């Protein structure tokens, strides 16, 4: 193996053919650009997945439990049962209703969640996203007949309101009896609320549509009585939420309650992210494949140029495997150089993106900044992928050189 390595390195260092030297460096640069693009694709798609996961887990519970029926009234007993399930950290009741909000700046549709701040704080991170006011103010008594409410930042902007301002809440379903679904014409359908806080989760869908209200206030306004929509559950490890959900399902019964972990609650979102990740990485992998074709072309030129040398080595007793290893080493050396250069270039570019940031339209992408994540595993996968593709590309010209007969090589040299 020692002499094959020596010959391969001498071939790469040789300057007999200027065109061959240029092709060699073009091959290295091509592999470097392909690896850089592949790492960038990994980092950006991983960043998007993590960013959306953080935003979702900040506003969505790890596990959501609800009854299949319309009125979930035994939530206190269910919450007590959940506390005995291994892996469950806390639970919080909530209501979920669609309504119309109007302020001095306009009108917008919203989803109003009723919650208890102390218990919700143990389950959700929404309190950390409040940029004006406090989530705890939801439990404060009404001021001038106006109950407290917390709005998403984009929703507050559309309504033209801030902390201390009044908004009108209109519920199209408030005039329905939840037990019989009969109209109640004497029931009020609109009421003023005072904005006591504004939150900004960084996810446009939540910031533009979500509002929070104290649970008893929401139950009274929407006519839910003592019923809730469901229980939001926090687990010790969010990545194992599916396993904990299975335990909860076994504890409560398969047919009585619907138990969904955060992945199933946002199935469409994460499925689309996975499909986009696969598509982007496949397209970027084509760049590495094209770069490996340059490596194969360079080795074919090298085989043609070194026909006489191959014939002499074989006449001296070199085996086909030795000649094969010479060209494989040369191809892999080019691939390794290009891969190393591409990894360095990718790190510099990704760190530059991390340091400076690229603004995105949150209405289109859901987040305000391009997320780029440094993950050593992404670099390792890109490097291994590039080296494997390069190895496959080197096999054909290497086999051609290894199968060359000494007599044919000398005959081509002397005509």
C-alpha positions as a printed Julia matrix, in Angstrom:
415×3 Matrix{Float64}:
   0.0    0.0     0.0
   2.92   2.3     0.63
   4.1    2.55   -2.97
   0.55   3.02   -4.29
   0.17   6.03   -1.99
   3.55   7.41   -3.1
   2.65   7.08   -6.79
  -0.78   8.66   -6.28
   0.66  11.66   -4.47
   3.34  12.13   -7.12
   0.69  12.07   -9.84
  -1.27  14.79   -8.06
   1.83  16.93   -7.58
   3.11  16.49  -11.14
   3.02  19.5   -13.45
   3.57  17.74  -16.78
   0.12  18.7   -18.03
  -1.11  22.21  -17.28
  -4.63  21.34  -18.44
  -4.74  18.34  -16.1
  -3.62  20.5   -13.19
  -6.39  23.01  -13.94
  -8.98  20.21  -14.09
  -7.71  18.88  -10.74
  -8.22  22.22   -9.02
 -11.59  22.69  -10.68
 -12.57  19.28   -9.31
 -11.5   20.31   -5.81
 -13.42  23.58   -6.04
 -16.48  21.8    -7.41
 -16.55  19.33   -4.53
 -16.01  22.2    -2.06
 -18.95  24.19   -3.43
 -21.15  21.11   -3.44
 -20.3   20.28    0.18
 -20.78  23.91    1.21
 -24.24  23.99   -0.39
 -25.15  20.66    1.19
 -24.1   21.78    4.68
 -25.93  25.07    4.19
 -29.07  23.17    3.19
 -28.76  20.92    6.24
 -28.2   23.89    8.57
 -31.1   25.96    7.22
 -33.65  23.13    7.1
 -32.61  22.01   10.59
 -32.91  25.62   11.73
 -36.43  25.92   10.34
 -37.47  22.68   12.01
 -36.06  23.73   15.39
 -37.47  27.25   15.12
 -40.97  26.02   14.36
 -40.7   23.39   17.09
 -39.71  26.02   19.66
 -42.53  28.34   18.59
 -45.08  25.54   18.6
 -44.0   24.23   22.01
 -44.12  27.74   23.41
 -47.83  28.07   22.65
 -48.93  24.44   22.17
 -48.83  21.86   24.95
 -46.66  18.77   24.73
 -49.8   16.6    24.97
 -53.45  17.61   24.59
 -56.27  15.61   26.19
 -59.94  16.18   25.42
 -63.19  14.27   25.66
 -64.87  13.06   22.51
 -68.15  14.61   23.65
 -69.12  18.28   23.53
 -68.87  19.08   27.26
 -65.71  18.11   29.14
 -66.84  18.59   32.76
 -64.84  15.94   34.62
 -61.52  17.65   33.84
 -60.53  17.89   37.52
 -60.68  14.1    37.94
 -58.82  13.56   34.67
 -56.12  16.05   35.71
 -55.66  14.12   38.95
 -55.29  10.88   37.0
 -52.76  12.5    34.67
 -50.6   13.44   37.65
 -50.04   9.74   38.33
 -48.78   8.99   34.8
 -45.02   8.55   34.53
 -43.43  11.42   32.6
 -46.23  13.95   33.14
 -45.04  17.17   34.79
 -48.2   19.32   34.96
 -51.58  19.92   33.34
 -53.79  22.94   32.76
 -57.45  23.26   31.66
 -58.32  25.51   28.75
 -61.18  26.63   26.56
 -60.91  27.34   22.85
 -63.39  29.54   21.0
 -63.46  31.54   17.79
 -64.68  35.12   18.02
 -64.48  38.54   16.42
 -62.47  41.38   17.97
 -62.9   45.03   17.11
 -60.78  47.96   18.24
 -60.23  51.57   17.34
 -58.04  50.55   14.41
 -60.09  47.78   12.82
 -61.71  44.36   13.18
 -60.18  40.9    13.03
 -61.11  37.3    13.66
 -59.39  35.64   16.6
 -59.11  32.43   18.56
 -59.67  33.05   22.27
 -58.1   30.66   24.76
 -59.27  30.64   28.33
 -56.66  29.58   30.88
 -55.54  29.88   34.48
 -52.22  31.8    34.48
 -50.62  29.93   37.4
 -51.32  26.53   35.88
 -50.69  27.57   32.28
 -47.24  28.84   33.29
 -46.3   25.25   34.25
 -47.38  23.93   30.85
 -46.7   26.66   28.28
 -43.94  29.21   27.72
 -46.37  31.89   26.58
 -45.67  33.98   29.7
 -42.08  34.37   28.46
 -43.36  35.88   25.2
 -45.39  38.66   26.83
 -43.68  41.91   25.8
 -46.14  44.35   27.36
 -48.03  43.72   30.58
 -48.26  40.34   32.28
 -50.17  37.1    31.83
 -50.98  37.14   35.55
 -53.11  40.27   35.03
 -55.76  38.03   33.44
 -56.81  37.01   36.94
 -57.34  40.61   38.04
 -60.95  41.79   38.59
 -62.82  43.69   35.9
 -62.17  47.41   35.66
 -65.17  49.51   34.74
 -67.05  46.41   33.61
 -64.26  45.41   31.18
 -62.62  42.03   31.81
 -58.85  41.64   31.06
 -57.55  40.09   27.84
 -54.08  39.49   26.33
 -53.59  39.82   22.56
 -51.01  38.67   20.07
 -48.71  41.43   18.82
 -49.89  41.32   15.2
 -53.52  41.08   16.29
 -53.08  44.14   18.53
 -51.46  46.01   15.64
 -54.38  45.24   13.31
 -56.85  46.36   15.96
 -54.78  49.47   16.69
 -54.73  48.86   20.45
 -52.2   48.41   23.24
 -52.17  47.83   26.98
 -54.98  49.78   28.67
 -57.14  50.1    25.55
 -60.6   48.62   25.16
 -61.67  46.07   22.55
 -65.08  44.59   21.81
 -65.4   40.82   21.67
 -68.22  39.31   19.61
 -69.03  35.6    19.7
 -71.3   34.2    16.96
 -71.86  31.02   19.02
 -72.57  32.71   22.36
 -76.32  32.59   21.72
 -76.35  28.78   21.53
 -77.19  26.41   24.35
 -74.18  24.05   24.49
 -76.36  21.22   25.81
 -79.18  21.46   23.29
 -77.76  23.76   20.57
 -80.88  25.91   20.83
 -80.77  29.67   20.33
 -80.95  31.97   23.36
 -82.04  35.34   21.93
 -81.76  37.15   25.29
 -78.1   36.21   25.82
 -75.5   38.93   25.12
 -73.15  38.34   22.21
 -70.74  41.24   22.64
 -68.8   42.66   25.56
 -65.95  45.15   26.1
 -62.57  43.85   27.31
 -59.51  45.73   28.47
 -56.13  44.82   26.97
 -53.73  44.06   29.85
 -50.88  42.55   27.83
 -49.42  41.83   24.41
 -47.37  38.74   23.58
 -45.09  38.07   20.62
 -44.25  34.41   20.03
 -42.42  35.14   16.75
 -44.78  32.82   14.86
 -47.13  34.87   12.69
 -50.01  32.41   12.88
 -50.12  32.78   16.66
 -49.31  36.49   16.89
 -52.06  37.38   14.41
 -54.85  35.1    15.62
 -54.48  34.26   19.29
 -55.87  35.97   22.4
 -55.88  34.84   26.04
 -58.6   35.25   28.66
 -59.04  34.13   32.24
 -60.68  30.68   32.23
 -63.78  31.51   34.37
 -64.31  34.68   32.3
 -64.12  32.7    29.04
 -66.49  30.04   30.37
 -69.0   32.69   31.38
 -68.78  34.72   28.17
 -69.01  31.76   25.79
 -71.65  30.0    27.91
 -69.57  26.9    28.62
 -70.56  26.63   32.27
 -67.96  24.57   34.11
 -66.9   22.68   30.98
 -63.53  23.08   29.28
 -62.3   22.26   25.8
 -59.44  20.1    27.02
 -56.37  19.69   29.22
 -52.92  20.84   28.13
 -50.21  18.59   29.52
 -46.48  19.2    29.96
 -44.08  16.23   30.0
 -40.54  15.9    31.27
 -39.03  15.39   27.81
 -40.9   16.96   24.86
 -39.15  14.63   22.39
 -40.74  11.67   24.2
 -44.21  13.22   24.21
 -45.52  10.47   21.92
 -44.5    7.77   24.42
 -46.11   9.64   27.32
 -49.26  10.14   25.23
 -49.49   6.36   24.8
 -49.27   5.94   28.59
 -51.99   8.54   29.1
 -54.18   6.84   26.52
 -53.75   3.51   28.28
 -54.55   5.09   31.65
 -57.67   6.99   30.58
 -59.0    4.54   28.02
 -58.74   4.45   24.25
 -62.41   5.25   23.51
 -63.17   7.88   26.14
 -60.56  10.55   25.41
 -58.57  11.93   22.51
 -54.85  12.18   23.38
 -52.57  13.95   20.9
 -48.89  14.8    21.29
 -47.51  18.02   19.82
 -46.35  16.32   16.61
 -49.82  14.98   15.86
 -51.42  18.31   16.77
 -49.24  20.0    14.12
 -48.94  17.08   11.73
 -49.35  19.09    8.53
 -46.75  21.68    9.54
 -44.01  19.2    10.38
 -44.85  16.93    7.45
 -44.42  19.86    5.06
 -41.1   20.75    6.72
 -39.9   17.15    6.26
 -40.88  17.07    2.59
 -39.19  20.42    1.98
 -36.05  19.22    3.73
 -35.89  16.09    1.58
 -36.48  18.04   -1.65
 -33.84  20.67   -0.83
 -31.22  18.11    0.13
 -31.86  16.02   -2.99
 -31.42  19.09   -5.21
 -28.27  20.17   -3.41
 -26.86  16.64   -3.57
 -26.95  16.96   -7.35
 -24.2   19.6    -7.02
 -21.96  17.06   -5.28
 -22.77  14.48   -7.97
 -21.8   16.95  -10.72
 -18.59  17.77   -8.86
 -17.77  14.08   -8.62
 -18.22  13.85  -12.39
 -15.38  16.39  -12.69
 -13.28  14.09  -10.52
 -14.1   11.15  -12.79
 -13.18  13.18  -15.91
  -9.9   14.2   -14.32
  -9.05  10.57  -13.53
  -9.93   9.49  -17.08
  -7.53  12.13  -18.41
  -4.92  10.92  -15.94
  -5.36   7.32  -17.06
  -4.92   8.36  -20.7
  -1.87  10.44  -19.85
  -0.27   7.71  -17.71
  -0.95   4.78  -20.06
   2.79   4.16  -20.53
   3.48   4.37  -16.79
   0.67   1.9   -16.06
   2.06  -0.52  -18.68
   5.56  -0.32  -17.18
   4.26  -0.89  -13.64
   2.31  -3.92  -14.78
   5.29  -5.26  -16.7
   7.29  -4.94  -13.46
   4.71  -7.07  -11.64
   2.16  -4.61  -10.29
  -1.25  -6.23   -9.84
  -4.57  -4.85  -11.03
  -5.56  -4.13   -7.44
  -2.49  -1.96   -6.93
  -3.24   0.14  -10.02
  -6.88   0.39   -8.9
  -5.8    1.64   -5.47
  -3.52   4.28   -7.02
  -6.39   5.96   -8.87
  -8.86   5.49   -6.02
  -6.41   7.21   -3.68
  -6.03  10.07   -6.15
  -9.79  10.5    -6.51
 -10.38  10.28   -2.76
  -7.55  12.74   -2.09
  -9.28  15.27   -4.36
 -12.6   14.51   -2.69
 -11.11  14.9     0.79
  -9.47  18.21   -0.11
 -12.71  19.54   -1.58
 -14.75  18.26    1.36
 -12.44  19.87    3.92
 -12.47  23.16    2.03
 -16.26  22.99    1.67
 -16.75  22.37    5.4
 -14.6   25.36    6.29
 -16.41  27.55    3.77
 -19.8   26.37    5.03
 -18.85  27.08    8.64
 -17.75  30.61    7.75
 -20.91  31.32    5.77
 -23.26  29.79    8.35
 -21.59  31.62   11.21
 -21.88  34.81    9.17
 -25.61  34.19    8.73
 -25.95  33.44   12.43
 -24.08  36.6    13.42
 -25.83  38.99   11.01
 -29.19  37.32   10.41
 -31.4   37.55    7.32
 -34.84  39.09    7.71
 -37.85  37.11    6.43
 -41.44  38.08    5.85
 -43.28  36.46    8.8
 -46.54  36.47    6.84
 -44.94  34.14    4.3
 -42.45  32.1     6.35
 -44.06  32.33    9.78
 -40.83  33.55   11.42
 -38.97  36.84   11.22
 -35.36  35.63   10.81
 -33.64  32.96    8.73
 -32.75  30.23   11.25
 -29.32  28.66   10.75
 -28.24  25.97   13.21
 -24.7   24.67   13.7
 -25.02  20.92   14.2
 -21.84  18.79   13.96
 -23.96  15.87   12.79
 -25.03  17.84    9.7
 -21.39  18.52    8.84
 -20.53  14.85    9.36
 -23.39  13.63    7.15
 -22.49  16.08    4.37
 -18.82  15.05    4.51
 -19.63  11.32    4.44
 -22.09  11.82    1.6
 -19.56  13.74   -0.48
 -16.82  11.16    0.12
 -19.11   8.25   -0.79
 -20.25   9.95   -4.0
 -16.64  10.75   -4.9
 -15.61   7.14   -4.25
 -18.32   5.85   -6.57
 -17.24   8.34   -9.24
 -13.6    7.21   -9.07
 -14.33   3.51   -9.52
 -15.01   3.57  -13.29
 -11.8    5.34  -14.39
  -9.83   3.41  -11.75
 -11.13   0.08  -13.09
 -10.29   1.17  -16.63
  -6.71   1.9   -15.63
  -6.42  -1.31  -13.62
  -7.61  -3.49  -16.55
  -5.14  -2.01  -19.02
  -2.9   -4.76  -20.5
   0.83  -3.95  -20.48
   1.23  -4.83  -24.18
  -1.74  -2.61  -25.14
  -0.28   0.24  -23.13
   3.13   0.02  -24.78
   1.59  -0.46  -28.21
  -0.48   2.76  -27.8
   2.64   4.62  -26.64
   4.81   3.59  -29.59
   2.04   3.56  -32.18
